[in-house]
Amino acid sequence: MAGWLFPLTLAAALVAVYRPFGDHLYRVVTGARHHRIERGVYRLVGVDASTGQTWGVYARSVLAFSAVSVLFLYAFLRLQDRLWLSLGLPAVADHIAWNTAVSFVTNTNWQAYSGESTMGHLVQMAGLTVQNFVSASVGIAVAVVLMRGFAARGEKLLGNFWVDLTRITLRVLLPLSVLFALVFMVGGVVQNLSGGVDVTTLTGGAQHITGGPVASQEVIKELGTNGGGFYNANSAHPFENPTAWTNWLQVFLILLIPFSLPRVFGRMVGQNRQGYAIVAVMAILALGSIALTVGFETHGAGTVPQAVGAAMEGKETRFGVANSAAFAAATTLTSTGAVNSFHDSYTALGGMMPLVNMMLGEVAPGGVGSGLYGMLILAVITVFVAGLMVGRTPEYLGKRIQAREIKLASLYFLVTPLVVLVGTAAAFATGNAATALNAGPHGLSEVLYAFTSAGNNNGSAFAGITVNTRWWDTALGLAMLFGRFLPMILVLALAGSLARQRPAPASDGTLPTHQPLFVGMVAGVTVVLVALTFLPALALGPLAEGLR
Amino acid sequence: MTTTLNDLVDVGPAPEPPTRPVGAGLLDPGQLWRSLPGALRKLDPRVMWRNPVMFIVEVGAVFTTVLSIAGPSVFAWAITVWLWLTVIFANLAEAVAEGRGKAQAAALRNAKQDTIAYLRDGREIPATGLAQGDVVIVGAGQIIPGDGDVIEGIASVDESAITGESAPVIRESGGDRSAVTGGTRVLSDRIVVRITQKPGESFVDRMIALVEGANRQKTPNEIALNILLAALTIIFLLAVVTLQPLAIFSKAYQAAAPDTTAVDGDGVTGIVLVSLLVCLIPTTIGALLSAIGIAGMDRLVQRNVLAMSGRAVEAAGDVDTLLLDKTGTITLGNRQAAEFVPVDGVDRLALADAAQLSSLADETPEGRSIVVLAENEHGLRDREPGRLSDATFVPFTAQTRMSGVDLGSRRIRKGAAAAVTKWARANGGHPAEQVGAIVDMISDSGGTPLVVAENDRVLGVIHLKDVVKPGMRDRFGEMRRMGIRTVMITGDNPRTAAAIAAEAGVDDFLAEATPEDKLAYIRKEQEGGRLVAMTGDGTNDAPALAQADVGVAMNTGTSAAKEAGNMVDLDSDPTKLIEIVEIGKQLLITRGALTTFSIANDIAKYFAIIPAMFATVYPGLDLLNIMRLHSPGSAILSAVIFNAIVIVFLIPLALRGVRYRPSSASVLLRRNLLVYGLGGVITPFLGIKLIDLLIQLIPGI
């Protein structure tokens, strides 16, 4: 029973902040005034903050910014041995540097390295943490553009990328990060610039106890659904996530922005109920997934769990089974990828759930921004089929869903299965899957998980597979790159296409998109589409292992 | 104004507004057989290419044919045969849909044959040689050689070749009844016609192309749906192709597992891989999509409506606002006497008597209705104009604006209030103040007052009413539930218009409407993002017809109107606009419902095929075999057979369209989701199990 307290209190907290925090986000992205600091930033970068951009210009800005970010981060990692605070660590190997640069810019935070033994403090702070902020802002900005597309009445200009980026970073992410970093420090998360201390343990052994700016990176890791841990052990490490209540707070921060963005959507299109409908779909899928994950883990079959009474392998005793399972669900339902337990050690079906969560396209509630635009694309597909069934050219919020819109939405849907399935198949076909620790279905799950995580920009690892080879780093880097930016371009194009249309007024003949029937239908379409795409692969992995 | 038509012609008893829902048109089994050759011809890859989903199936069928020849087995050949049948069934659906229009087209072609055109300058040329602007003479018994306008003369024309209506119609120069259609026959008199069509683009040519489904353009929603289906096909292609390395890996891990028809050391066999792909891609809707489109057009043709493009049919389903002419559409088209209102001191019977006497010779519908009302309400029968000696009937003229009768000293007049009271005064009378009050009251209620006077005395007023057609109010209620606003267009003054609008239950009205007003109203609606439909027949309707998203021109109308609209109603029944909207909606619903059905089917197919493929490798997966199918071979074959047969079973539905009753979007969605979504999940479980029970008896499966 105590296991359910964790998700229930979380749900209550998220319900409580939905309106105030969503309204704050709405004001940030719609406000007309620029702060003095922001004006300084615009002058520095040379941006005219008063001009709007078409979707094409916006997309080019996103791509240019991200390309520069990748190059900068790559250079940073390659040159770390010549910079301050490197703690004597060597330059990062080229394939790992490429993989890491792409990983952090794409908001994936897949880590093909072990943080404490690879990265110095300066790279962690000025390289990785900065990307944690801006990659999250980019995601939110793209989602905001799609909302503007729905709300537009025939305009072409959809806002200014540089303004959105600056405002979201400075007015939303930074203040919350400062605040919660202090809270985490109170909870025991470390925050210093020490290179660590060497101690002799009680048993006489030598141990190196690391230090570092952990708390400052920890908050944005969750808040921006990044997931890249300071330490290899991520949120399972006591310096990152020391207590049960910091664990609760971490999950809360993971879900905060993704679950509040539908409020912004509702306000943007002038109908709050549309936001409620979207958040309802997210909540149904999320609650279902959390319930299944916790259920599988607490009642999971297996030799070890039954012998010791609980599936505790790979889990921290300070969190327990239920809270670990809930964390695993939350981190994969969003594009976070932080972990406080090891998914590889989960029961077969319990371990399938994080996989399924990511395969849903991370839309319940998904990454910051990316979750909402993924969900809205699903809603567009649903509207199309449902709209035909009511005998009208399908319309969503007064915008007609016709060939161009369906083309963009369908392509969006092709990207992830393409990346995940082709990547997985290629790993097996080329023999690179052999780096998996396990053979048989569990090994298959490990490989499938790696590409699912990279393609969906999640970044969590099933673990149990060696991925810092040249092939894996290159392949997963490409998966992350395609999995992030192709959908973004398609979403921006869709926003442009929707914005050009003048909305048609709703009537009794229009498909209502705020009623339970539609909410259920979107959830159903999401599950069925994913089941149909990935069921064969799942059958040979976790299902083969778990069904007895 | 459009009302002129009905003022001039007695349109006869108004047709009952149709109350049955759109539907009907059953499939004759013989039709399937007759369409088979056409279906086989469509196997040509160059034709199949246009339907990507079925093209994939055909490629798969070719592939399994090669595999079956290389390694023959009962299972391999059974799958191959059923894959080919899947393709043929899809082609059959399209061929049957096209076949229904063929007979009609043949009849139309006959009307076109061998017509000779007699030019006014004396030349005789074949009708096919006519150019735009040629002037021809058509006499009694001759066939009109091409579409055009009558510029001289008047004739009765038999248009049954086009409309199916055997009663002849009048065509005359000038006005709104000047258009004639090539292929129709002049019955009496002689007319001179200026040809307006380009060679080969006559109305009949277009009609033939339309009913045959030749050069059918895909409509916007169809294109969008095709894109979605193509995307789903690609996703499933990916899922199936990328399965192979995983299957090889799994089989190698469980090397002890026996080889089956589905999986061996080389992974999933080619035959089973193709079967899985064909079962997953949306073949059901892919097979029926074009048949649905053709059948939708055909349903319009069956109702004697010609849509110039499929786009217009779809737009009809999207219509938000219907502009309907009052006269002939909402009301019966002529006013009827409803009541005799006497002034104080006059007996009602006396008024009825005078009114009837004055109308005995009046052959207008209004006049007849006065006679009938007096008969029915006051028993004044057996009065014929001929029986009254010394009666002199005074006909209506535009100058006097009244008519009546002189019976010896009794001089009775009825007519417009101002004219009759003036006449009574001229005879020395002093009409009561009350007359004005009654006249105003009747006008306010939307009626037309006719004042009756005898010599110097005004007796009272006849209340003529515009009678709203029975059932129209319910019809407009239905429209409202469908989210469609109905707007009444009338030349009446706003007061009258408001009263009739209230009685008919329309949402809005446009009174004293000029063609410019109509155009402005349409533009205003469109600027608000609404789609507008209207009917029209006069030349002055042409701009509005062209502006409207759905413009239905009456066949009796002018060429200009027919050119401007995007549909022509051969029956010239303005009420049909409502049916057209329903057909448009039904077309979209059928597509959406079958798409949902098709995708929902996949769930059951997975439960058949995945355990069939992998249960020998991982025995735990046999738990997914919830249908308890006989063997891997029978399970896969059952899924493939079900996938093929369901196409044939759904052909009638595709041709007829799904059941449609006007209702709100939520109600429609709930119903269709239940029937085609839930039904689509459950049906294949039953169907596959049933087929499995039968085919497990075949040796070798």
Chai-1 contact restraints between the chains, C-beta under 6 A:
chainA,res_idxA,chainB,res_idxB,connection_type,confidence,min_distance_angstrom,max_distance_angstrom,comment,restraint_id
A,V385,B,G592,contact,1.0,0.0,6.0,A-B,restraint_1
A,V385,B,T595,contact,1.0,0.0,6.0,A-B,restraint_2
A,V385,B,T596,contact,1.0,0.0,6.0,A-B,restraint_3
A,A386,B,L669,contact,1.0,0.0,6.0,A-B,restraint_4
A,L388,B,L588,contact,1.0,0.0,6.0,A-B,restraint_5
A,L388,B,R591,contact,1.0,0.0,6.0,A-B,restraint_6
A,L388,B,G592,contact,1.0,0.0,6.0,A-B,restraint_7
A,M389,B,I589,contact,1.0,0.0,6.0,A-B,restraint_8
A,M389,B,G592,contact,1.0,0.0,6.0,A-B,restraint_9
A,M389,B,A593,contact,1.0,0.0,6.0,A-B,restraint_10
A,M389,B,L669,contact,1.0,0.0,6.0,A-B,restraint_11
A,M389,B,N672,contact,1.0,0.0,6.0,A-B,restraint_12
A,V390,B,A665,contact,1.0,0.0,6.0,A-B,restraint_13
A,V390,B,L668,contact,1.0,0.0,6.0,A-B,restraint_14
A,V390,B,L669,contact,1.0,0.0,6.0,A-B,restraint_15
A,G391,B,G317,contact,1.0,0.0,6.0,A-B,restraint_16
A,G391,B,K585,contact,1.0,0.0,6.0,A-B,restraint_17
A,G391,B,L588,contact,1.0,0.0,6.0,A-B,restraint_18
A,G391,B,I589,contact,1.0,0.0,6.0,A-B,restraint_19
A,R392,B,G317,contact,1.0,0.0,6.0,A-B,restraint_20
A,R392,B,D318,contact,1.0,0.0,6.0,A-B,restraint_21
A,T393,B,N221,contact,1.0,0.0,6.0,A-B,restraint_22
A,T393,B,D318,contact,1.0,0.0,6.0,A-B,restraint_23
A,Q402,B,P220,contact,1.0,0.0,6.0,A-B,restraint_24
A,Q402,B,A224,contact,1.0,0.0,6.0,A-B,restraint_25
A,A403,B,I223,contact,1.0,0.0,6.0,A-B,restraint_26
A,A403,B,A224,contact,1.0,0.0,6.0,A-B,restraint_27
A,I406,B,A224,contact,1.0,0.0,6.0,A-B,restraint_28
A,I406,B,I227,contact,1.0,0.0,6.0,A-B,restraint_29
A,I406,B,L228,contact,1.0,0.0,6.0,A-B,restraint_30
A,K407,B,I227,contact,1.0,0.0,6.0,A-B,restraint_31
A,S410,B,I227,contact,1.0,0.0,6.0,A-B,restraint_32
A,S410,B,L228,contact,1.0,0.0,6.0,A-B,restraint_33
A,S410,B,A231,contact,1.0,0.0,6.0,A-B,restraint_34
A,L414,B,A231,contact,1.0,0.0,6.0,A-B,restraint_35
A,P417,B,I235,contact,1.0,0.0,6.0,A-B,restraint_36
A,P417,B,L238,contact,1.0,0.0,6.0,A-B,restraint_37
A,L421,B,L238,contact,1.0,0.0,6.0,A-B,restraint_38
A,L421,B,T242,contact,1.0,0.0,6.0,A-B,restraint_39
A,A425,B,T242,contact,1.0,0.0,6.0,A-B,restraint_40
A,A425,B,P245,contact,1.0,0.0,6.0,A-B,restraint_41
A,F428,B,P245,contact,1.0,0.0,6.0,A-B,restraint_42
A,F428,B,F249,contact,1.0,0.0,6.0,A-B,restraint_43
A,A429,B,P245,contact,1.0,0.0,6.0,A-B,restraint_44
A,A439,B,Y253,contact,1.0,0.0,6.0,A-B,restraint_45
A,G440,B,Y253,contact,1.0,0.0,6.0,A-B,restraint_46
A,R502,B,G529,contact,1.0,0.0,6.0,A-B,restraint_47
A,P503,B,G529,contact,1.0,0.0,6.0,A-B,restraint_48
A,A504,B,G529,contact,1.0,0.0,6.0,A-B,restraint_49
A,P505,B,G529,contact,1.0,0.0,6.0,A-B,restraint_50
A,S507,B,G483,contact,1.0,0.0,6.0,A-B,restraint_51
A,D508,B,R481,contact,1.0,0.0,6.0,A-B,restraint_52
A,D508,B,G483,contact,1.0,0.0,6.0,A-B,restraint_53
A,D508,B,S664,contact,1.0,0.0,6.0,A-B,restraint_54
A,G509,B,M482,contact,1.0,0.0,6.0,A-B,restraint_55
A,G509,B,G483,contact,1.0,0.0,6.0,A-B,restraint_56
A,G509,B,A665,contact,1.0,0.0,6.0,A-B,restraint_57
A,T510,B,A665,contact,1.0,0.0,6.0,A-B,restraint_58
A,L511,B,A665,contact,1.0,0.0,6.0,A-B,restraint_59
A,P512,B,S666,contact,1.0,0.0,6.0,A-B,restraint_60
A,L532,B,D602,contact,1.0,0.0,6.0,A-B,restraint_61
A,T533,B,I235,contact,1.0,0.0,6.0,A-B,restraint_62
A,T533,B,A239,contact,1.0,0.0,6.0,A-B,restraint_63
A,L535,B,Y606,contact,1.0,0.0,6.0,A-B,restraint_64
A,P536,B,A239,contact,1.0,0.0,6.0,A-B,restraint_65
A,P536,B,L243,contact,1.0,0.0,6.0,A-B,restraint_66
A,A539,B,I610,contact,1.0,0.0,6.0,A-B,restraint_67
A,A539,B,F614,contact,1.0,0.0,6.0,A-B,restraint_68
A,L540,B,L246,contact,1.0,0.0,6.0,A-B,restraint_69
A,L540,B,S250,contact,1.0,0.0,6.0,A-B,restraint_70
A,A544,B,Y618,contact,1.0,0.0,6.0,A-B,restraint_71
A,A544,B,L621,contact,1.0,0.0,6.0,A-B,restraint_72
A,L547,B,G620,contact,1.0,0.0,6.0,A-B,restraint_73
A,L547,B,L623,contact,1.0,0.0,6.0,A-B,restraint_74
A,R548,B,G620,contact,1.0,0.0,6.0,A-B,restraint_75
